[in-house]
Amino acid sequence: MFAGVFLIAAFVGSSYWLFQHAQERAGFDRQKAALQRDKLEDRIDLLDAENEKLRARIAVLERAGQIDRESHIKVRDQVKELQDENLELKQELAFYRGIVSPDDRKAGLKIQSFQLSRGQALGEFRYKLILTQVLKNDKVAQGNVALAIGGMLNGRPEQLPLSRLAQDGDGKLHFKFKFFQNFEGDIQLPEGFRPESVHLVVTPSGKGLDKVEQRLDWQIAES
């Protein structure tokens, strides 16, 4: 069972790697990519079924009083490991779907994900942003991203742009991609600032793509 989990993880990792290099490949085959997505969905369904069977087995053993404390902990750990693997696979699948999308989805730019994690110093955080493009053709998207943190500074509302917070670079985020692009960086919040929200504005240059704007609650990813 666990060998199957590792095979699925390897499959997802290889798919993700292929997409990272797809921007440099002229012959991107959307039909084959869609087939890979479907295979991944099938594998996740199988993992869900195996997880459910294991949980049902635990319930039967508990009712029959046939499981001691040590075995109970061991099986519970196995269930948690499967659930963690499953969650990771589903997150990867969501990313995959954001790139290889059904034909009935609206073409254009999309904020696929935004994540914050704590840094080492007080008030220091690291952000990770992924932009994707739902394609109806092979057009390259380019433009810039404005990122700002909203909150309260010394009791007054304040919105701080990335240019005031970035610890590396000038805080300007430029994009140019066909399928997706990643952004990562560190920010330092000023003393006395209480963050409440993140404001993202994706502005493409040229015609054919709409501006994307999104406001998110300030949330820190669990490590």
KEVEX-452609 format. One record per residue (C-alpha): residue in three letters; x, y, z. Coordinates in steps of 0.001 Angstrom, whole numbers, plus 500000, padded with zeros to 6 digits. Example, Ala and Ser with C-alpha at 12.3 -4.5 7.8 and 13.67 -1.06 7.14 Angstrom:
2
{res->ala, x->512300, y->495500, z->507800}
{res->ser, x->513670, y->498940, z->507140}
//
This chain:
223
{res->met, x->500000, y->500000, z->500000}
{res->phe, x->502741, y->502461, z->500960}
{res->ala, x->504694, y->501567, z->497823}
{res->gly, x->501645, y->502774, z->495894}
{res->val, x->501680, y->506052, z->497806}
{res->phe, x->505330, y->506654, z->496967}
{res->leu, x->504698, y->505818, z->493311}
{res->ile, x->501893, y->508380, z->493206}
{res->ala, x->504106, y->511017, z->494818}
{res->ala, x->506835, y->510282, z->492278}
{res->phe, x->504301, y->510551, z->489461}
{res->val, x->503118, y->513963, z->490680}
{res->gly, x->506673, y->515198, z->491159}
{res->ser, x->507610, y->514224, z->487618}
{res->ser, x->504499, y->515940, z->486232}
{res->tyr, x->505334, y->519123, z->488120}
{res->trp, x->508919, y->519017, z->486791}
{res->leu, x->507671, y->518604, z->483239}
{res->phe, x->505534, y->521707, z->483561}
{res->gln, x->508442, y->523726, z->484902}
{res->his, x->510277, y->522963, z->481669}
{res->ala, x->507230, y->523212, z->479426}
{res->gln, x->507682, y->526946, z->479007}
{res->glu, x->510886, y->526237, z->477110}
{res->arg, x->509351, y->523561, z->474919}
{res->ala, x->507664, y->524546, z->471692}
{res->gly, x->505740, y->521307, z->471272}
{res->phe, x->503521, y->521313, z->474357}
{res->asp, x->500842, y->518643, z->473866}
{res->arg, x->497692, y->519671, z->475744}
{res->gln, x->495893, y->516395, z->474998}
{res->lys, x->498661, y->514295, z->476560}
{res->ala, x->498800, y->516628, z->479547}
{res->ala, x->495056, y->516232, z->480053}
{res->leu, x->495476, y->512445, z->479995}
{res->gln, x->498160, y->512696, z->482682}
{res->arg, x->495807, y->514804, z->484781}
{res->asp, x->493077, y->512165, z->484432}
{res->lys, x->495494, y->509410, z->485488}
{res->leu, x->496438, y->511400, z->488564}
{res->glu, x->492767, y->511822, z->489487}
{res->asp, x->492249, y->508051, z->489174}
{res->arg, x->495240, y->507334, z->491424}
{res->ile, x->493957, y->509732, z->494073}
{res->asp, x->490578, y->507976, z->493992}
{res->leu, x->492360, y->504665, z->494642}
{res->leu, x->494287, y->506188, z->497534}
{res->asp, x->491036, y->507518, z->499011}
{res->ala, x->489551, y->504021, z->498827}
{res->glu, x->492577, y->502422, z->500528}
{res->asn, x->492481, y->505036, z->503255}
{res->glu, x->488787, y->504386, z->503879}
{res->lys, x->489371, y->500625, z->504111}
{res->leu, x->492131, y->501125, z->506679}
{res->arg, x->489943, y->503402, z->508793}
{res->ala, x->487104, y->500875, z->508632}
{res->arg, x->489512, y->498143, z->509767}
{res->ile, x->490510, y->500238, z->512778}
{res->ala, x->486862, y->500688, z->513727}
{res->val, x->486222, y->496934, z->513523}
{res->leu, x->489249, y->496101, z->515671}
{res->glu, x->488318, y->498738, z->518238}
{res->arg, x->484786, y->497383, z->518559}
{res->ala, x->486077, y->493836, z->518914}
{res->gly, x->488700, y->494867, z->521468}
{res->gln, x->491353, y->493168, z->519367}
{res->ile, x->493864, y->495977, z->519171}
{res->asp, x->496296, y->496995, z->521909}
{res->arg, x->497525, y->500529, z->522539}
{res->glu, x->500812, y->500139, z->520665}
{res->ser, x->499127, y->498674, z->517596}
{res->his, x->496418, y->501319, z->517778}
{res->ile, x->498998, y->504122, z->517698}
{res->lys, x->500852, y->502444, z->514834}
{res->val, x->497748, y->502082, z->512674}
{res->arg, x->496618, y->505626, z->513482}
{res->asp, x->500014, y->506896, z->512360}
{res->gln, x->499619, y->504966, z->509115}
{res->val, x->496239, y->506583, z->508518}
{res->lys, x->497670, y->510045, z->509177}
{res->glu, x->500554, y->509377, z->506800}
{res->leu, x->498113, y->508374, z->504077}
{res->gln, x->495981, y->511450, z->504726}
{res->asp, x->499012, y->513739, z->504563}
{res->glu, x->500151, y->512149, z->501305}
{res->asn, x->496638, y->512438, z->499913}
{res->leu, x->496391, y->516119, z->500824}
{res->glu, x->499722, y->516840, z->499152}
{res->leu, x->498643, y->515013, z->496005}
{res->lys, x->495370, y->516926, z->495867}
{res->gln, x->497211, y->520223, z->496225}
{res->glu, x->499477, y->519227, z->493348}
{res->leu, x->496430, y->518191, z->491334}
{res->ala, x->494815, y->521591, z->491941}
{res->phe, x->497972, y->523197, z->490583}
{res->tyr, x->497942, y->520835, z->487605}
{res->arg, x->494295, y->521599, z->486841}
{res->gly, x->495053, y->525304, z->486948}
{res->ile, x->497424, y->524872, z->484018}
{res->val, x->495706, y->522182, z->481968}
{res->ser, x->492113, y->523360, z->482219}
{res->pro, x->488933, y->522147, z->480569}
{res->asp, x->487899, y->523944, z->477394}
{res->asp, x->484811, y->525427, z->479062}
{res->arg, x->486868, y->527472, z->481525}
{res->lys, x->487443, y->531125, z->480782}
{res->ala, x->490855, y->531832, z->479311}
{res->gly, x->493093, y->534285, z->481108}
{res->leu, x->495404, y->534879, z->484038}
{res->lys, x->494789, y->533330, z->487438}
{res->ile, x->496296, y->533686, z->490897}
{res->gln, x->496798, y->529978, z->491474}
{res->ser, x->498056, y->530235, z->495047}
{res->phe, x->499533, y->532612, z->497601}
{res->gln, x->501186, y->531423, z->500788}
{res->leu, x->502898, y->533059, z->503747}
{res->ser, x->505293, y->531442, z->506212}
{res->arg, x->507172, y->532808, z->509204}
{res->gly, x->510780, y->533891, z->508900}
{res->gln, x->513483, y->533597, z->511521}
{res->ala, x->513274, y->537148, z->512851}
{res->leu, x->510329, y->538867, z->514523}
{res->gly, x->508051, y->540403, z->511893}
{res->glu, x->509784, y->538559, z->509045}
{res->phe, x->507756, y->536487, z->506597}
{res->arg, x->508278, y->534683, z->503304}
{res->tyr, x->505707, y->534800, z->500522}
{res->lys, x->505162, y->532376, z->497648}
{res->leu, x->502970, y->533330, z->494711}
{res->ile, x->502064, y->531225, z->491671}
{res->leu, x->500436, y->532733, z->488589}
{res->thr, x->498957, y->530528, z->485877}
{res->gln, x->497311, y->531100, z->482534}
{res->val, x->494324, y->529220, z->481152}
{res->leu, x->495209, y->529027, z->477487}
{res->lys, x->493021, y->529123, z->474415}
{res->asn, x->496118, y->529676, z->472298}
{res->asp, x->499891, y->529760, z->472761}
{res->lys, x->500112, y->533422, z->473704}
{res->val, x->502774, y->534482, z->476211}
{res->ala, x->501461, y->536572, z->479103}
{res->gln, x->503545, y->539416, z->480468}
{res->gly, x->503052, y->542317, z->482827}
{res->asn, x->503530, y->543068, z->486511}
{res->val, x->502137, y->542165, z->489926}
{res->ala, x->501421, y->544653, z->492707}
{res->leu, x->501460, y->543188, z->496212}
{res->ala, x->500471, y->545121, z->499324}
{res->ile, x->499811, y->544218, z->502956}
{res->gly, x->496872, y->545890, z->504664}
{res->gly, x->496499, y->546308, z->508407}
{res->met, x->496800, y->548669, z->511349}
{res->leu, x->499896, y->550727, z->512147}
{res->asn, x->499860, y->552459, z->515511}
{res->gly, x->496071, y->552251, z->515575}
{res->arg, x->495511, y->553631, z->512072}
{res->pro, x->494628, y->551770, z->508827}
{res->glu, x->497624, y->551372, z->506546}
{res->gln, x->498384, y->549566, z->503292}
{res->leu, x->502068, y->548858, z->502771}
{res->pro, x->503336, y->548082, z->499242}
{res->leu, x->505936, y->545406, z->498646}
{res->ser, x->508486, y->548096, z->497792}
{res->arg, x->508450, y->549149, z->501474}
{res->leu, x->508596, y->545607, z->502827}
{res->ala, x->510838, y->543610, z->500485}
{res->gln, x->514148, y->542446, z->501918}
{res->asp, x->515500, y->541407, z->498543}
{res->gly, x->515218, y->543547, z->495435}
{res->asp, x->513044, y->546579, z->494818}
{res->gly, x->509711, y->544821, z->495342}
{res->lys, x->508782, y->544931, z->491659}
{res->leu, x->507311, y->541685, z->490351}
{res->his, x->507397, y->541274, z->486578}
{res->phe, x->506062, y->538220, z->484790}
{res->lys, x->506492, y->536687, z->481361}
{res->phe, x->505262, y->533141, z->480864}
{res->lys, x->503050, y->530844, z->478836}
{res->phe, x->501870, y->528374, z->481482}
{res->phe, x->502916, y->529523, z->484963}
{res->gln, x->505436, y->531544, z->486943}
{res->asn, x->506569, y->531385, z->490578}
{res->phe, x->507484, y->534321, z->492807}
{res->glu, x->509170, y->534037, z->496210}
{res->gly, x->510587, y->536630, z->498537}
{res->asp, x->511040, y->537822, z->502106}
{res->ile, x->509283, y->540765, z->503726}
{res->gln, x->509865, y->542585, z->506999}
{res->leu, x->506873, y->544214, z->508673}
{res->pro, x->507512, y->547445, z->510596}
{res->glu, x->507297, y->547430, z->514364}
{res->gly, x->503768, y->548094, z->515588}
{res->phe, x->502110, y->546951, z->512349}
{res->arg, x->499296, y->544394, z->512680}
{res->pro, x->498680, y->542690, z->509297}
{res->glu, x->495112, y->541839, z->508317}
{res->ser, x->495014, y->541260, z->504560}
{res->val, x->497003, y->540778, z->501356}
{res->his, x->496055, y->542687, z->498207}
{res->leu, x->497224, y->541313, z->494841}
{res->val, x->496761, y->543030, z->491484}
{res->val, x->497982, y->541283, z->488325}
{res->thr, x->498167, y->543742, z->485423}
{res->pro, x->499005, y->542338, z->481978}
{res->ser, x->500597, y->544511, z->479331}
{res->gly, x->499076, y->544668, z->475886}
{res->lys, x->495630, y->543481, z->474862}
{res->gly, x->493770, y->540206, z->475195}
{res->leu, x->494124, y->539556, z->478933}
{res->asp, x->492145, y->541086, z->481789}
{res->lys, x->493566, y->542459, z->485012}
{res->val, x->493158, y->540148, z->488003}
{res->glu, x->492639, y->541504, z->491506}
{res->gln, x->492286, y->539531, z->494724}
{res->arg, x->492176, y->540388, z->498421}
{res->leu, x->493084, y->537621, z->500873}
{res->asp, x->492988, y->537358, z->504637}
{res->trp, x->496376, y->537376, z->506356}
{res->gln, x->497052, y->533704, z->507068}
{res->ile, x->500293, y->531967, z->507969}
{res->ala, x->500853, y->528439, z->506661}
{res->glu, x->501527, y->525854, z->509336}
{res->ser, x->505062, y->524489, z->509188}
//
